[in-house]
Amino acid sequence: MKIYLHDDIQGHVYRALFYGTPYWDDYIKFLILEPSHEIGGALREKLTEKKNNFLNKLNMVYDRDYELLNEPGIHIITSTVFNLHHKISEKNEGFLFYIFGTANLEPYNIFDNLKKIKHKLNCIFYTTLRIEEKNKKFDFGFILREYIANKILFQHFHCNNIFKNIKKPHRLDLSIRNFFDKEERMELFCSLFDNKHSNIYLRLNDFYFDRMEKMYELAEEYNDIDRLRRYKSKLQILDNVKNNIERTHPLVAGQHVHIGATKLYEVTFSSDIQILFETNTNEFYIGNEKAWCNITEKTIDNLLVEKPFIICSKVTYDFLNEMGFGTYENELNIDYNDIFSDKESIILKLKNEILRIADMDDIQYNTMLDKCKLVAEKNREKCLEYMNKNTILDEILNINKI
């Protein structure tokens, strides 16, 4: 069976697939040399010939634009598959699809628009969903490689030594970008705001706040009563904490600037310990783990940069335990089984633990922090173990030999 490589062979998914394999050294030559304008026509022809020979040895065919999708074989699809799923649903015997565009940090509802293929056994989906199904795989090493390659995780991966060696202005931080329908994180934020503790940095990003204000103004203009009621209740939550909103430049208004370098210096470097909420709320996750078990950069950034954290989301706690990471519960003296035992009291219990740490004297706090740093170092090492263990491409090649 031929292996058809669709989409951009220099893209982040293919980088993640080839990295750490015996084929990486040849593959990386094409990554570096093909974009070069200085290579010249004759050498470019030789490079193209070399690339084709490399792919032929692996029984691979590069088909960026899906012209060969109807050919039987193994098809690797790295982009979103929504525009292709009707065609794929018609392919059965002799076809096997490896689909990587679903490893996109989103919950199970990414499959809502893929109903014709989401349970087809000749469609192998890679996801960021920790709980697997027969045709849905969770490979944390692939996720690390992919999101370092596309720069979402790169800065935190690359700057761990800077983080360890700089003096942070605060002990703890709670930094919130999206507050819409995230009542639990805003409840904790407002509760800590009322305490006004100097060791706790509280930060709101202006992205969703500005969006909410503009939506409210638009609803007022057109007298949309239902939306006015809904938006007003959200804005009222923020009335007392407006001064904690961090303003970005107007030229980037309406754009997400919460990942990469901006997040690194505005959020990660602000404190020793992060108060960490994952994307999905505890209400959703505890009510239906399978649907909401996706992990995102919110957790992974801290693992890579070696920043300790207080876990506010059970989805993070379960992920860390299942994957063999340290949770800091012994070092911070936090009983997460108790924290998450009752949905109604999670935020109150977390608040009490956060204030306890904020109130520690310097000697007690620094002793605790030194212990946390040892766990953080081991967590990064564990990430690197996952990242360097790459078996996906060999599995595909071995299927091809059967």
C-alpha positions as a Markdown table, in Angstrom:
| # | Residue | x | y | z |
|---|---|---|---|---|
| 1 | Met | 0.0 | 0.0 | 0.0 |
| 2 | Lys | 1.2 | 3.5 | -0.8 |
| 3 | Ile | 1.3 | 6.1 | 1.9 |
| 4 | Tyr | -0.1 | 9.4 | 0.7 |
| 5 | Leu | 1.1 | 12.6 | 2.4 |
| 6 | His | -1.5 | 15.3 | 2.0 |
| 7 | Asp | -1.2 | 19.0 | 3.0 |
| 8 | Asp | 2.1 | 20.8 | 3.6 |
| 9 | Ile | 4.9 | 18.3 | 4.1 |
| 10 | Gln | 6.9 | 21.1 | 5.8 |
| 11 | Gly | 4.0 | 21.8 | 8.2 |
| 12 | His | 4.0 | 21.3 | 12.0 |
| 13 | Val | 2.3 | 17.9 | 11.9 |
| 14 | Tyr | 4.8 | 16.3 | 9.6 |
| 15 | Arg | 7.6 | 17.8 | 11.7 |
| 16 | Ala | 6.0 | 16.1 | 14.7 |
| 17 | Leu | 5.7 | 12.8 | 12.8 |
| 18 | Phe | 9.3 | 12.7 | 11.6 |
| 19 | Tyr | 11.0 | 14.1 | 14.7 |
| 20 | Gly | 12.9 | 11.5 | 16.7 |
| 21 | Thr | 12.7 | 8.9 | 14.0 |
| 22 | Pro | 15.5 | 7.4 | 11.9 |
| 23 | Tyr | 14.2 | 9.5 | 9.0 |
| 24 | Trp | 14.5 | 12.9 | 10.7 |
| 25 | Asp | 18.0 | 13.7 | 9.4 |
| 26 | Asp | 17.0 | 13.3 | 5.8 |
| 27 | Tyr | 13.6 | 15.1 | 6.3 |
| 28 | Ile | 15.2 | 18.1 | 8.1 |
| 29 | Lys | 17.4 | 18.8 | 5.1 |
| 30 | Phe | 14.4 | 19.5 | 3.0 |
| 31 | Leu | 12.9 | 21.7 | 5.7 |
| 32 | Ile | 16.0 | 23.8 | 5.7 |
| 33 | Leu | 17.0 | 23.8 | 2.0 |
| 34 | Glu | 13.7 | 23.9 | 0.1 |
| 35 | Pro | 12.7 | 27.5 | 1.1 |
| 36 | Ser | 16.2 | 28.8 | 0.2 |
| 37 | His | 16.4 | 31.3 | -2.7 |
| 38 | Glu | 20.1 | 31.0 | -2.8 |
| 39 | Ile | 20.2 | 27.3 | -3.7 |
| 40 | Gly | 20.1 | 27.8 | -7.5 |
| 41 | Gly | 18.3 | 25.9 | -10.2 |
| 42 | Ala | 20.7 | 23.0 | -10.6 |
| 43 | Leu | 21.0 | 22.2 | -6.9 |
| 44 | Arg | 17.2 | 22.6 | -6.5 |
| 45 | Glu | 16.7 | 19.9 | -9.1 |
| 46 | Lys | 19.1 | 17.6 | -7.3 |
| 47 | Leu | 17.4 | 18.3 | -4.0 |
| 48 | Thr | 14.0 | 17.5 | -5.5 |
| 49 | Glu | 15.4 | 14.2 | -6.9 |
| 50 | Lys | 16.9 | 13.5 | -3.5 |
| 51 | Lys | 13.5 | 14.2 | -1.8 |
| 52 | Asn | 11.6 | 12.0 | -4.2 |
| 53 | Asn | 14.1 | 9.1 | -3.6 |
| 54 | Phe | 13.7 | 9.5 | 0.1 |
| 55 | Leu | 9.9 | 9.3 | -0.1 |
| 56 | Asn | 10.0 | 6.4 | -2.6 |
| 57 | Lys | 12.2 | 4.4 | -0.2 |
| 58 | Leu | 9.4 | 4.8 | 2.4 |
| 59 | Asn | 6.7 | 4.0 | -0.2 |
| 60 | Met | 5.4 | 7.5 | 0.2 |
| 61 | Val | 3.8 | 9.8 | -2.3 |
| 62 | Tyr | 3.5 | 13.6 | -1.7 |
| 63 | Asp | 0.0 | 14.8 | -2.7 |
| 64 | Arg | -0.4 | 18.2 | -1.1 |
| 65 | Asp | -3.7 | 19.0 | -2.8 |
| 66 | Tyr | -5.6 | 15.7 | -2.5 |
| 67 | Glu | -5.5 | 14.8 | -6.1 |
| 68 | Leu | -4.9 | 11.2 | -5.2 |
| 69 | Leu | -7.5 | 10.9 | -2.4 |
| 70 | Asn | -9.4 | 8.2 | -4.4 |
| 71 | Glu | -6.3 | 6.0 | -4.6 |
| 72 | Pro | -6.4 | 3.0 | -2.2 |
| 73 | Gly | -3.7 | 3.1 | 0.5 |
| 74 | Ile | -2.8 | 4.9 | 3.7 |
| 75 | His | -3.7 | 8.6 | 3.7 |
| 76 | Ile | -2.2 | 11.0 | 6.2 |
| 77 | Ile | -4.3 | 14.1 | 6.6 |
| 78 | Thr | -2.9 | 16.9 | 8.8 |
| 79 | Ser | -5.4 | 19.8 | 8.3 |
| 80 | Thr | -9.0 | 20.1 | 9.4 |
| 81 | Val | -11.0 | 17.3 | 7.8 |
| 82 | Phe | -14.4 | 19.0 | 7.7 |
| 83 | Asn | -14.3 | 19.7 | 4.0 |
| 84 | Leu | -13.2 | 16.1 | 3.2 |
| 85 | His | -15.3 | 13.9 | 5.5 |
| 86 | His | -18.1 | 13.3 | 3.0 |
| 87 | Lys | -15.5 | 11.9 | 0.5 |
| 88 | Ile | -13.7 | 9.9 | 3.2 |
| 89 | Ser | -17.0 | 8.4 | 4.4 |
| 90 | Glu | -17.4 | 6.7 | 1.0 |
| 91 | Lys | -14.0 | 5.0 | 1.2 |
| 92 | Asn | -13.9 | 1.5 | 2.8 |
| 93 | Glu | -11.9 | -1.5 | 1.9 |
| 94 | Gly | -8.3 | -0.7 | 0.9 |
| 95 | Phe | -8.3 | 2.7 | 2.5 |
| 96 | Leu | -6.9 | 3.8 | 5.9 |
| 97 | Phe | -6.9 | 7.4 | 7.0 |
| 98 | Tyr | -4.7 | 8.9 | 9.7 |
| 99 | Ile | -6.3 | 12.2 | 10.7 |
| 100 | Phe | -4.3 | 14.7 | 12.8 |
| 101 | Gly | -6.3 | 17.9 | 12.5 |
| 102 | Thr | -8.4 | 16.8 | 15.4 |
| 103 | Ala | -5.5 | 17.1 | 17.8 |
| 104 | Asn | -6.5 | 20.7 | 18.3 |
| 105 | Leu | -6.9 | 21.2 | 22.0 |
| 106 | Glu | -10.7 | 21.0 | 21.8 |
| 107 | Pro | -13.3 | 18.8 | 23.6 |
| 108 | Tyr | -15.2 | 15.8 | 22.1 |
| 109 | Asn | -17.6 | 18.1 | 20.3 |
| 110 | Ile | -15.0 | 18.5 | 17.5 |
| 111 | Phe | -16.6 | 15.4 | 16.1 |
| 112 | Asp | -20.1 | 16.9 | 15.9 |
| 113 | Asn | -19.5 | 17.8 | 12.3 |
| 114 | Leu | -17.9 | 14.5 | 11.4 |
| 115 | Lys | -20.7 | 12.2 | 12.1 |
| 116 | Lys | -20.3 | 10.2 | 9.0 |
| 117 | Ile | -16.7 | 9.2 | 9.8 |
| 118 | Lys | -16.2 | 9.6 | 13.6 |
| 119 | His | -16.8 | 5.9 | 14.3 |
| 120 | Lys | -15.4 | 4.5 | 11.1 |
| 121 | Leu | -12.6 | 2.1 | 12.0 |
| 122 | Asn | -10.5 | 3.0 | 8.9 |
| 123 | Cys | -10.3 | 6.5 | 10.2 |
| 124 | Ile | -7.7 | 6.9 | 13.0 |
| 125 | Phe | -8.1 | 10.2 | 14.7 |
| 126 | Tyr | -5.4 | 11.8 | 16.9 |
| 127 | Thr | -6.9 | 14.1 | 19.5 |
| 128 | Thr | -6.1 | 16.0 | 22.7 |
| 129 | Leu | -8.7 | 13.9 | 24.5 |
| 130 | Arg | -7.2 | 11.8 | 27.3 |
| 131 | Ile | -9.9 | 9.2 | 27.3 |
| 132 | Glu | -9.4 | 7.1 | 24.1 |
| 133 | Glu | -11.8 | 5.2 | 21.9 |
| 134 | Lys | -10.9 | 2.5 | 19.5 |
| 135 | Asn | -10.3 | 4.9 | 16.6 |
| 136 | Lys | -9.3 | 7.9 | 18.7 |
| 137 | Lys | -5.8 | 8.1 | 20.0 |
| 138 | Phe | -4.2 | 10.3 | 22.7 |
| 139 | Asp | -0.4 | 10.6 | 22.2 |
| 140 | Phe | 1.0 | 13.2 | 24.5 |
| 141 | Gly | 4.4 | 13.1 | 22.9 |
| 142 | Phe | 2.9 | 14.0 | 19.5 |
| 143 | Ile | 0.9 | 16.8 | 21.1 |
| 144 | Leu | 4.1 | 18.3 | 22.5 |
| 145 | Arg | 6.0 | 18.0 | 19.3 |
| 146 | Glu | 3.1 | 19.4 | 17.2 |
| 147 | Tyr | 2.5 | 22.4 | 19.5 |
| 148 | Ile | 6.2 | 23.2 | 19.9 |
| 149 | Ala | 6.6 | 23.0 | 16.1 |
| 150 | Asn | 3.7 | 25.5 | 15.5 |
| 151 | Lys | 5.1 | 27.8 | 18.2 |
| 152 | Ile | 2.2 | 27.6 | 20.6 |
| 153 | Leu | 4.3 | 25.9 | 23.2 |
| 154 | Phe | 7.7 | 26.8 | 21.9 |
| 155 | Gln | 8.4 | 29.9 | 24.1 |
| 156 | His | 7.6 | 28.0 | 27.4 |
| 157 | Phe | 9.6 | 25.0 | 26.2 |
| 158 | His | 12.6 | 27.2 | 25.2 |
| 159 | Cys | 12.6 | 29.6 | 28.2 |
| 160 | Asn | 12.5 | 27.3 | 31.2 |
| 161 | Asn | 16.0 | 28.4 | 32.4 |
| 162 | Ile | 15.0 | 32.1 | 32.2 |
| 163 | Phe | 12.0 | 31.4 | 34.3 |
| 164 | Lys | 14.0 | 29.6 | 36.9 |
| 165 | Asn | 16.6 | 32.3 | 37.2 |
| 166 | Ile | 14.5 | 35.5 | 37.4 |
| 167 | Lys | 13.0 | 36.9 | 40.5 |
| 168 | Lys | 9.2 | 36.9 | 40.3 |
| 169 | Pro | 7.3 | 39.9 | 41.7 |
| 170 | His | 4.6 | 37.8 | 43.3 |
| 171 | Arg | 4.1 | 34.4 | 44.9 |
| 172 | Leu | 1.0 | 33.4 | 43.1 |
| 173 | Asp | -1.0 | 34.6 | 40.1 |
| 174 | Leu | -4.5 | 34.1 | 38.7 |
| 175 | Ser | -4.6 | 35.3 | 35.2 |
| 176 | Ile | -7.9 | 35.2 | 33.2 |
| 177 | Arg | -8.4 | 35.7 | 29.5 |
| 178 | Asn | -12.0 | 34.3 | 29.0 |
| 179 | Phe | -14.5 | 34.9 | 31.7 |
| 180 | Phe | -17.7 | 34.3 | 29.6 |
| 181 | Asp | -19.6 | 31.3 | 31.0 |
| 182 | Lys | -16.6 | 30.6 | 33.3 |
| 183 | Glu | -18.3 | 31.4 | 36.6 |
| 184 | Glu | -16.0 | 29.4 | 38.8 |
| 185 | Arg | -12.8 | 31.1 | 37.8 |
| 186 | Met | -14.5 | 34.5 | 38.2 |
| 187 | Glu | -15.9 | 33.5 | 41.5 |
| 188 | Leu | -12.4 | 32.8 | 42.8 |
| 189 | Phe | -10.9 | 35.9 | 41.1 |
| 190 | Cys | -13.5 | 38.2 | 42.8 |
| 191 | Ser | -13.1 | 36.4 | 46.1 |
| 192 | Leu | -9.3 | 36.9 | 46.1 |
| 193 | Phe | -9.8 | 40.4 | 44.8 |
| 194 | Asp | -11.8 | 41.2 | 48.0 |
| 195 | Asn | -8.8 | 40.0 | 50.1 |
| 196 | Lys | -6.4 | 42.3 | 48.2 |
| 197 | His | -3.4 | 40.2 | 49.2 |
| 198 | Ser | -0.1 | 41.6 | 48.1 |
| 199 | Asn | 1.4 | 38.2 | 47.4 |
| 200 | Ile | -1.3 | 37.3 | 44.9 |
| 201 | Tyr | -1.3 | 38.9 | 41.4 |
| 202 | Leu | -4.7 | 39.1 | 39.8 |
| 203 | Arg | -4.9 | 39.8 | 36.1 |
| 204 | Leu | -7.7 | 40.1 | 33.5 |
| 205 | Asn | -7.0 | 40.2 | 29.8 |
| 206 | Asp | -9.0 | 42.9 | 27.9 |
| 207 | Phe | -9.9 | 40.6 | 24.9 |
| 208 | Tyr | -13.2 | 39.3 | 26.3 |
| 209 | Phe | -14.0 | 42.3 | 28.4 |
| 210 | Asp | -13.9 | 44.6 | 25.4 |
| 211 | Arg | -15.9 | 42.1 | 23.4 |
| 212 | Met | -18.5 | 42.0 | 26.1 |
| 213 | Glu | -18.8 | 45.8 | 26.3 |
| 214 | Lys | -19.1 | 46.1 | 22.5 |
| 215 | Met | -21.7 | 43.4 | 22.4 |
| 216 | Tyr | -23.7 | 45.1 | 25.1 |
| 217 | Glu | -23.6 | 48.4 | 23.2 |
| 218 | Leu | -24.8 | 46.6 | 20.0 |
| 219 | Ala | -27.6 | 45.0 | 21.9 |
| 220 | Glu | -28.6 | 48.4 | 23.4 |
| 221 | Glu | -28.6 | 49.9 | 19.9 |
| 222 | Tyr | -31.0 | 47.3 | 18.6 |
| 223 | Asn | -32.9 | 46.7 | 21.9 |
| 224 | Asp | -32.2 | 43.0 | 22.0 |
| 225 | Ile | -33.7 | 42.4 | 25.5 |
| 226 | Asp | -32.5 | 38.8 | 25.9 |
| 227 | Arg | -28.9 | 39.7 | 25.0 |
| 228 | Leu | -29.0 | 42.8 | 27.2 |
| 229 | Arg | -30.0 | 40.8 | 30.2 |
| 230 | Arg | -27.4 | 38.1 | 29.5 |
| 231 | Tyr | -24.5 | 40.5 | 28.8 |
| 232 | Lys | -25.4 | 42.8 | 31.7 |
| 233 | Ser | -25.1 | 40.1 | 34.2 |
| 234 | Lys | -21.6 | 39.2 | 32.9 |
| 235 | Leu | -20.5 | 42.8 | 33.0 |
| 236 | Gln | -21.8 | 43.3 | 36.5 |
| 237 | Ile | -19.4 | 40.6 | 37.7 |
| 238 | Leu | -16.5 | 42.8 | 36.5 |
| 239 | Asp | -17.6 | 46.1 | 38.0 |
| 240 | Asn | -15.3 | 45.9 | 41.0 |
| 241 | Val | -12.3 | 44.5 | 39.2 |
| 242 | Lys | -12.0 | 46.7 | 36.2 |
| 243 | Asn | -8.7 | 48.1 | 37.4 |
| 244 | Asn | -7.1 | 44.7 | 37.1 |
| 245 | Ile | -7.7 | 44.5 | 33.4 |
| 246 | Glu | -4.4 | 44.6 | 31.5 |
| 247 | Arg | -4.7 | 46.7 | 28.4 |
| 248 | Thr | -3.1 | 45.7 | 25.1 |
| 249 | His | -2.4 | 48.1 | 22.2 |
| 250 | Pro | -5.3 | 49.2 | 20.0 |
| 251 | Leu | -3.6 | 47.7 | 17.0 |
| 252 | Val | -4.1 | 44.2 | 18.3 |
| 253 | Ala | -7.7 | 44.8 | 19.5 |
| 254 | Gly | -9.9 | 41.9 | 18.9 |
| 255 | Gln | -7.0 | 39.5 | 18.5 |
| 256 | His | -5.9 | 36.7 | 20.8 |
| 257 | Val | -2.6 | 37.5 | 22.4 |
| 258 | His | -2.6 | 35.0 | 25.2 |
| 259 | Ile | -0.1 | 32.4 | 23.9 |
| 260 | Gly | 3.6 | 32.4 | 23.2 |
| 261 | Ala | 5.9 | 35.3 | 24.2 |
| 262 | Thr | 3.2 | 37.6 | 25.3 |
| 263 | Lys | 1.8 | 35.1 | 27.8 |
| 264 | Leu | 5.3 | 34.2 | 28.9 |
| 265 | Tyr | 6.3 | 37.7 | 30.0 |
| 266 | Glu | 2.9 | 39.0 | 31.1 |
| 267 | Val | 1.6 | 35.9 | 32.9 |
| 268 | Thr | 4.2 | 33.2 | 33.4 |
| 269 | Phe | 7.0 | 35.4 | 34.7 |
| 270 | Ser | 4.6 | 37.3 | 37.1 |
| 271 | Ser | 4.8 | 34.7 | 39.9 |
| 272 | Asp | 6.4 | 31.6 | 41.4 |
| 273 | Ile | 3.1 | 29.6 | 41.3 |
| 274 | Gln | 0.2 | 29.7 | 39.0 |
| 275 | Ile | -3.4 | 29.3 | 40.1 |
| 276 | Leu | -4.4 | 27.1 | 37.2 |
| 277 | Phe | -7.8 | 26.7 | 35.6 |
| 278 | Glu | -8.0 | 24.5 | 32.5 |
| 279 | Thr | -10.4 | 25.5 | 29.6 |
| 280 | Asn | -13.3 | 23.2 | 30.6 |
| 281 | Thr | -15.2 | 23.9 | 33.8 |
| 282 | Asn | -15.4 | 21.4 | 36.7 |
| 283 | Glu | -19.2 | 21.3 | 36.2 |
| 284 | Phe | -18.8 | 20.1 | 32.7 |
| 285 | Tyr | -15.9 | 17.7 | 33.3 |
| 286 | Ile | -17.2 | 16.0 | 36.5 |
| 287 | Gly | -20.6 | 15.6 | 34.8 |
| 288 | Asn | -19.2 | 14.0 | 31.6 |
| 289 | Glu | -15.5 | 13.2 | 31.7 |
| 290 | Lys | -15.2 | 11.7 | 28.3 |
| 291 | Ala | -16.7 | 14.7 | 26.6 |
| 292 | Trp | -14.5 | 17.3 | 28.3 |
| 293 | Cys | -11.2 | 15.5 | 29.0 |
| 294 | Asn | -9.1 | 17.5 | 26.6 |
| 295 | Ile | -5.9 | 19.1 | 27.8 |
| 296 | Thr | -4.6 | 22.4 | 26.5 |
| 297 | Glu | -1.6 | 24.7 | 26.6 |
| 298 | Lys | -2.8 | 26.1 | 29.9 |
| 299 | Thr | -1.5 | 23.0 | 31.7 |
| 300 | Ile | 1.3 | 22.1 | 29.3 |
| 301 | Asp | 3.0 | 25.5 | 29.4 |
| 302 | Asn | 3.6 | 25.2 | 33.1 |
| 303 | Leu | 5.0 | 21.6 | 32.7 |
| 304 | Leu | 7.5 | 22.8 | 30.1 |
| 305 | Val | 8.6 | 26.0 | 31.7 |
| 306 | Glu | 8.9 | 24.3 | 35.2 |
| 307 | Lys | 6.4 | 26.5 | 36.9 |
| 308 | Pro | 4.6 | 25.0 | 39.9 |
| 309 | Phe | 0.8 | 25.4 | 40.0 |
| 310 | Ile | -2.3 | 25.0 | 42.2 |
| 311 | Ile | -4.8 | 22.8 | 40.3 |
| 312 | Cys | -8.2 | 24.3 | 40.1 |
| 313 | Ser | -9.6 | 21.9 | 37.4 |
| 314 | Lys | -10.1 | 18.2 | 38.0 |
| 315 | Val | -9.4 | 17.5 | 34.4 |
| 316 | Thr | -5.8 | 18.6 | 35.0 |
| 317 | Tyr | -5.5 | 16.6 | 38.2 |
| 318 | Asp | -6.7 | 13.4 | 36.5 |
| 319 | Phe | -4.4 | 14.0 | 33.5 |
| 320 | Leu | -1.3 | 14.5 | 35.6 |
| 321 | Asn | -2.0 | 11.4 | 37.7 |
| 322 | Glu | -2.7 | 9.2 | 34.6 |
| 323 | Met | 0.4 | 10.4 | 32.7 |
| 324 | Gly | 2.8 | 10.1 | 35.7 |
| 325 | Phe | 3.4 | 13.8 | 36.5 |
| 326 | Gly | 3.8 | 15.4 | 39.9 |
| 327 | Thr | 0.8 | 17.3 | 41.2 |
| 328 | Tyr | 2.5 | 19.3 | 43.9 |
| 329 | Glu | -0.1 | 18.2 | 46.4 |
| 330 | Asn | 2.4 | 16.9 | 49.0 |
| 331 | Glu | 4.7 | 19.9 | 48.6 |
| 332 | Leu | 1.8 | 22.4 | 48.8 |
| 333 | Asn | -0.1 | 20.3 | 51.4 |
| 334 | Ile | -3.3 | 20.3 | 49.4 |
| 335 | Asp | -5.7 | 17.4 | 49.4 |
| 336 | Tyr | -7.2 | 17.4 | 45.9 |
| 337 | Asn | -9.4 | 14.4 | 46.6 |
| 338 | Asp | -11.1 | 16.6 | 49.2 |
| 339 | Ile | -11.0 | 19.7 | 47.0 |
| 340 | Phe | -12.9 | 17.9 | 44.2 |
| 341 | Ser | -15.2 | 15.8 | 46.4 |
| 342 | Asp | -18.0 | 18.4 | 46.3 |
| 343 | Lys | -18.6 | 20.6 | 43.2 |
| 344 | Glu | -20.3 | 23.3 | 45.3 |
| 345 | Ser | -17.3 | 23.8 | 47.7 |
| 346 | Ile | -14.4 | 23.6 | 45.2 |
| 347 | Ile | -13.8 | 27.4 | 45.0 |
| 348 | Leu | -14.1 | 28.0 | 48.7 |
| 349 | Lys | -11.6 | 25.3 | 49.5 |
| 350 | Leu | -9.2 | 26.5 | 46.8 |
| 351 | Lys | -9.4 | 30.1 | 48.1 |
| 352 | Asn | -8.5 | 28.9 | 51.6 |
| 353 | Glu | -5.5 | 27.0 | 50.4 |
| 354 | Ile | -4.3 | 29.9 | 48.2 |
| 355 | Leu | -4.6 | 32.4 | 51.1 |
| 356 | Arg | -2.8 | 30.0 | 53.4 |
| 357 | Ile | 0.2 | 29.9 | 51.0 |
| 358 | Ala | 0.1 | 33.6 | 50.5 |
| 359 | Asp | 0.2 | 34.1 | 54.3 |
| 360 | Met | 3.2 | 31.9 | 54.9 |
| 361 | Asp | 6.3 | 33.5 | 56.4 |
| 362 | Asp | 9.2 | 33.8 | 54.0 |
| 363 | Ile | 11.2 | 30.9 | 55.5 |
| 364 | Gln | 8.2 | 28.5 | 55.4 |
| 365 | Tyr | 7.3 | 29.7 | 51.9 |
| 366 | Asn | 10.8 | 29.4 | 50.4 |
| 367 | Thr | 11.3 | 25.9 | 51.9 |
| 368 | Met | 8.0 | 24.8 | 50.3 |
| 369 | Leu | 8.9 | 26.5 | 47.0 |
| 370 | Asp | 12.2 | 24.7 | 46.8 |
| 371 | Lys | 10.4 | 21.4 | 47.1 |
| 372 | Cys | 8.0 | 22.4 | 44.3 |
| 373 | Lys | 10.9 | 23.3 | 42.1 |
| 374 | Leu | 12.2 | 19.7 | 42.3 |
| 375 | Val | 8.8 | 18.4 | 41.2 |
| 376 | Ala | 8.7 | 21.0 | 38.4 |
| 377 | Glu | 12.1 | 19.8 | 37.1 |
| 378 | Lys | 10.9 | 16.2 | 37.1 |
| 379 | Asn | 7.7 | 17.2 | 35.3 |
| 380 | Arg | 9.7 | 18.8 | 32.5 |
| 381 | Glu | 11.9 | 15.8 | 32.2 |
| 382 | Lys | 8.8 | 13.6 | 31.9 |
| 383 | Cys | 7.6 | 15.9 | 29.1 |
| 384 | Leu | 10.9 | 15.4 | 27.2 |
| 385 | Glu | 10.6 | 11.6 | 27.6 |
| 386 | Tyr | 7.1 | 11.7 | 26.0 |
| 387 | Met | 8.3 | 14.1 | 23.3 |
| 388 | Asn | 11.3 | 12.0 | 22.3 |
| 389 | Lys | 9.3 | 8.8 | 22.2 |
| 390 | Asn | 7.8 | 8.8 | 18.7 |
| 391 | Thr | 6.3 | 5.6 | 17.4 |
| 392 | Ile | 3.5 | 6.9 | 15.1 |
| 393 | Leu | 5.4 | 6.9 | 11.8 |
| 394 | Asp | 6.9 | 3.5 | 12.4 |
| 395 | Glu | 3.5 | 2.1 | 13.2 |
| 396 | Ile | 2.2 | 3.5 | 9.9 |
| 397 | Leu | 5.1 | 2.0 | 8.0 |
| 398 | Asn | 4.7 | -1.3 | 9.7 |
| 399 | Ile | 1.0 | -1.4 | 8.7 |
| 400 | Asn | 2.1 | -0.8 | 5.2 |
| 401 | Lys | 4.4 | -3.9 | 5.3 |
| 402 | Ile | 1.5 | -6.2 | 6.3 |
